[in-house]
Amino acid sequence: MRLNVLLISLCMLLTACGDTPTQHLELTTQSSYASAISPDGKYALVGSVLHGGSLWRIKDNEKLYNWNHGKGQLTAMSAVTFSTDSRFAITADKQRLVMWEVATGKPKGFWSSTGTILSVALSDNGAYALVGQENYTALYIETKTGSILQKLNHTDDINTVAISANGLVGITGSEDGSVKIWKLSEGKAIHSFHVGDDVSAVAISRKGTLAFGGLYYGTGKIWSTKTGKEISTVGYPRITLSAARFSEDGKQLITGDTVRRVMVWDVKTGDKIRQKVAKTPSFYPPSGLIVEEASLLQNGTISVIYSNGSVNIWSNKKG
């Protein structure tokens, strides 16, 4: 027993015990304000503390574009995201949003918010944006015109948002402990769930039929958006789920947490299918490496971006 403890301690000192990825990238020299992985797993978007915003192609670790909100400026990003089809992206500072085309790197729209921006989501073709704010409201924006179509209300900060591929169904999570599912065109909450003290992550499936909400220091729940009925519970008590995304077919959910771990869950049963834990240098506190976003492809490939700007890819289907 004593030998086992010593071996485990040695492993933690040398490698911070984790799973070896198929590919590992370091996209920043320090940490990031905000970061995202595209749903197709091909691109990473980083709002670096030292270098501002940038888009990277993962397969060859190539920086494609610098994305900042002013000439000669290194923008401090408060939120970044890709569209649900990976063709567009949004970067946000505290008050402004810019939409970019991934293929060309060119800006496609500029907007101002009505409050401090905390979170953002973008539908297919970049058609609609959902913006969570510190002033207890979320904005539903038609990007073609820049029009604010709806304002969606909570009773506290809106930390996290997600939108369906067609831009018609949205989900918001707030510090008021509630998760709301919205018929966005009408600005109507079709379901509202009080899940705890503070919502840390939400997700919605491409077709808008499934929704997820996770808590700080708590588990997460999956619901049917049609009926509002709970389908399953995932996660573990006292662990914060920091990121979540449904697989394209809606059969699985990938979550990330604040202790460098990603897990894949069966949506119907809530059973854990896979788990991957990032290795960290011995000098980096293991609990300090947060999963910012993750994607799960149909072939089983897992792509993850972390709070220090690093990316891990696991291509194997097992384990």
C-alpha positions in Angstrom: 0.0 0.0 0.0 2.8 2.4 0.9 4.6 1.7 -2.4 1.4 2.3 -4.3 1.0 5.7 -2.6 4.6 6.6 -3.4 4.1 5.7 -7.0 0.9 7.7 -7.3 2.6 10.7 -5.7 5.6 10.4 -8.1 3.3 10.2 -11.1 1.5 13.4 -9.9 4.8 15.3 -9.5 6.2 14.3 -12.9 3.2 14.4 -15.2 0.2 15.5 -13.1 -1.2 12.1 -14.1 -3.4 12.4 -17.2 -4.2 10.9 -20.5 -1.7 11.3 -23.4 -3.5 13.1 -26.3 -3.1 12.3 -29.9 -2.2 16.0 -30.5 -1.3 18.8 -28.1 -1.0 22.5 -29.0 0.1 25.6 -27.0 -1.7 28.6 -28.5 -0.7 31.2 -25.8 2.3 32.0 -23.7 0.1 32.6 -20.7 -3.6 32.2 -20.0 -6.6 33.3 -22.0 -9.6 35.6 -21.2 -11.9 33.4 -23.3 -11.5 30.6 -25.9 -13.5 28.2 -28.1 -13.3 25.1 -30.2 -15.3 24.9 -33.4 -18.0 22.2 -33.4 -16.2 20.4 -36.3 -13.0 20.3 -34.2 -11.0 22.1 -36.9 -10.4 25.5 -35.4 -9.6 27.1 -32.1 -10.3 30.7 -31.2 -8.3 32.3 -28.3 -8.6 35.6 -26.6 -5.1 35.7 -25.1 -4.1 37.8 -22.2 -0.9 38.9 -23.9 -1.7 38.7 -27.7 -5.4 39.5 -28.1 -7.7 37.5 -30.3 -6.5 34.9 -32.9 -7.9 32.0 -35.0 -5.9 28.8 -35.3 -6.2 25.8 -37.6 -5.7 22.8 -35.3 -4.4 20.1 -37.7 -1.1 22.0 -38.4 -1.0 24.4 -35.4 -1.2 27.4 -37.8 -2.3 30.8 -36.7 -4.6 32.0 -39.5 -5.8 35.5 -38.4 -5.4 38.0 -35.6 -8.9 39.1 -34.6 -9.1 42.3 -32.5 -11.7 45.1 -32.3 -9.4 48.0 -33.3 -6.3 48.8 -35.3 -3.2 48.2 -33.2 -5.4 47.0 -30.3 -5.1 43.8 -28.3 -8.7 43.3 -27.3 -9.5 41.8 -23.9 -12.2 39.3 -24.9 -15.0 38.6 -22.4 -16.6 35.9 -24.6 -15.9 34.1 -27.9 -17.7 31.4 -29.9 -18.1 29.7 -33.2 -21.4 29.3 -35.1 -23.1 26.0 -34.8 -21.9 25.1 -38.4 -18.3 26.3 -37.7 -18.4 28.8 -40.6 -18.5 32.0 -38.5 -17.3 33.2 -35.1 -18.0 36.0 -32.7 -15.6 37.8 -30.4 -16.9 40.0 -27.7 -15.3 42.5 -25.3 -17.3 44.0 -22.5 -19.6 46.1 -24.7 -18.9 45.2 -28.4 -19.4 42.2 -30.6 -17.7 41.4 -33.9 -18.7 38.5 -36.2 -16.0 37.0 -38.5 -16.0 34.7 -41.4 -13.7 31.7 -40.7 -12.8 31.0 -44.3 -11.6 34.6 -45.0 -10.9 36.1 -41.6 -13.0 39.1 -42.6 -15.4 40.9 -40.2 -19.1 40.5 -41.1 -20.7 42.7 -38.5 -20.3 45.0 -35.5 -22.7 45.5 -32.7 -22.9 47.1 -29.3 -24.6 45.5 -26.3 -26.9 47.0 -23.8 -24.9 45.7 -20.8 -21.6 44.0 -20.0 -21.2 40.8 -22.1 -20.7 37.5 -20.3 -21.5 34.9 -22.9 -22.4 34.5 -26.6 -23.8 31.9 -29.0 -24.2 31.9 -32.8 -26.5 29.8 -35.1 -25.8 28.3 -38.5 -24.6 30.7 -41.1 -24.1 33.3 -38.4 -27.7 34.3 -38.8 -28.7 34.8 -35.2 -26.7 35.6 -32.0 -27.7 35.1 -28.4 -25.8 37.3 -26.0 -25.8 36.9 -22.2 -25.3 40.0 -20.1 -24.5 41.2 -16.6 -27.7 43.4 -16.5 -29.9 40.3 -16.2 -30.9 40.3 -19.9 -30.0 38.3 -22.9 -30.2 39.8 -26.4 -31.5 37.8 -29.4 -29.9 39.5 -32.5 -30.5 39.1 -36.2 -27.0 39.6 -37.5 -27.9 40.5 -41.1 -29.6 43.7 -39.9 -28.1 44.1 -36.4 -31.6 44.3 -35.0 -32.2 43.2 -31.4 -35.3 41.0 -32.0 -35.9 40.1 -28.3 -34.7 40.8 -24.8 -34.9 37.8 -22.5 -35.0 38.3 -18.7 -33.6 36.6 -15.7 -33.2 38.0 -12.1 -29.4 37.9 -12.1 -26.3 37.8 -14.4 -26.7 35.5 -17.4 -23.4 33.5 -17.4 -24.0 31.1 -20.2 -26.1 30.7 -23.4 -26.6 28.4 -26.3 -28.6 28.4 -29.5 -30.0 25.7 -31.9 -28.6 25.4 -35.4 -31.6 27.2 -37.0 -31.5 30.0 -34.4 -35.1 29.5 -33.2 -34.5 27.8 -29.8 -32.2 29.1 -27.1 -31.2 28.3 -23.6 -29.9 30.7 -20.9 -28.3 30.0 -17.5 -28.1 32.5 -14.8 -26.6 33.2 -11.3 -30.2 33.2 -10.1 -30.0 29.4 -10.3 -32.4 29.1 -13.2 -32.2 27.6 -16.7 -34.7 28.9 -19.3 -35.5 27.4 -22.7 -36.8 30.0 -25.1 -38.8 30.2 -28.3 -36.6 33.0 -29.5 -38.8 34.4 -32.2 -41.5 35.2 -29.6 -39.1 35.9 -26.7 -41.1 33.4 -24.7 -39.7 31.0 -22.1 -41.3 27.7 -22.9 -39.6 25.9 -19.9 -37.9 27.2 -16.8 -36.0 25.1 -14.2 -34.6 26.2 -10.9 -31.6 23.9 -10.6 -29.5 25.4 -7.8 -27.6 28.5 -6.8 -25.6 29.3 -9.9 -25.7 27.9 -13.4 -22.2 27.2 -14.9 -22.9 25.8 -18.4 -25.7 25.2 -20.8 -26.0 23.4 -24.1 -28.7 22.8 -26.7 -28.7 20.1 -29.5 -28.5 21.1 -33.1 -32.2 20.5 -33.7 -33.1 22.2 -30.5 -34.9 19.1 -29.1 -32.5 18.6 -26.1 -31.2 21.0 -23.5 -28.6 20.8 -20.7 -27.9 22.8 -17.7 -25.0 22.4 -15.2 -24.2 23.9 -11.8 -21.2 25.3 -10.0 -20.3 22.5 -7.6 -23.1 20.3 -8.7 -24.4 17.9 -11.3 -26.1 18.7 -14.6 -29.5 17.7 -16.1 -30.7 17.0 -19.6 -34.2 17.8 -20.6 -36.5 17.4 -23.6 -37.3 20.9 -24.9 -40.6 19.6 -26.3 -42.0 18.3 -23.0 -39.8 19.9 -20.4 -39.3 16.4 -18.9 -35.9 15.5 -17.4 -34.2 12.7 -19.4 -31.1 12.1 -17.3 -28.6 13.5 -14.8 -24.8 13.7 -15.4 -21.7 14.8 -13.5 -20.7 14.5 -9.9 -21.5 16.5 -6.7 -19.0 19.2 -5.8 -17.5 19.3 -9.3 -18.2 22.4 -11.5 -19.1 21.6 -15.1 -17.5 24.5 -17.0 -18.5 23.4 -20.6 -21.0 21.3 -22.4 -21.9 20.4 -26.0 -24.1 17.8 -27.6 -22.8 15.5 -30.3 -24.3 16.2 -33.8 -26.8 13.3 -33.6 -27.8 14.3 -30.1 -27.1 10.9 -28.6 -24.1 11.9 -26.5 -23.1 14.9 -24.4 -19.5 16.0 -23.8 -18.8 18.0 -20.6 -15.7 19.7 -19.3 -15.0 20.7 -15.7 -12.6 22.8 -13.6 -10.2 19.9 -12.8 -8.9 19.4 -16.4 -11.3 16.6 -17.2 -13.7 15.9 -20.1 -16.4 13.3 -20.0 -18.7 11.8 -22.6 -22.2 10.8 -21.4 -25.1 8.8 -22.9 -28.0 11.2 -23.2 -30.7 8.7 -22.5 -29.2 7.0 -19.5 -26.8 9.5 -18.1 -24.1 6.8 -18.1 -20.5 7.9 -18.5 -19.0 6.5 -21.7 -15.5 8.0 -21.8 -13.2 10.2 -19.8 -10.0 12.1 -20.6 -7.9 14.1 -18.2 -5.3 16.6 -19.3 -1.7 16.3 -18.2 -0.3 19.4 -16.6 3.3 20.4 -15.6 4.2 19.8 -12.0 4.3 23.6 -11.3 0.8 24.2 -12.7 -2.0 23.7 -10.1 -4.1 20.7 -11.3 -7.3 22.4 -10.2 -6.3 25.6 -12.0 -6.7 24.1 -15.5 -10.3 24.7 -16.6 -12.0 23.2 -19.7 -13.2 26.2 -21.7 -14.9 24.2 -24.5 -15.0 20.7 -26.0 -16.3 19.1 -29.2 -17.2 15.5 -29.9 -17.2 14.3 -33.5 -19.1 11.3 -34.9 -15.9 9.3 -35.3 -15.2 9.6 -31.6 -12.5 12.4 -31.8 -12.5 14.7 -28.8 -11.1 18.2 -29.1 -10.7 20.4 -25.9 -9.4 23.9 -25.3 -8.3 24.9 -21.8 -8.0 28.1 -19.8 -4.3 28.3 -20.4 -4.8 28.4 -24.1 -3.7 24.8 -24.7 -5.6 22.3 -26.9 -5.7 18.5 -26.6 -7.0 16.1 -29.3 -7.9 12.5 -28.6 -8.7 10.6 -31.8 -9.2 7.1 -30.4 -12.8 5.9 -29.8 -12.1 3.8 -26.7 -11.1 4.8 -23.2 
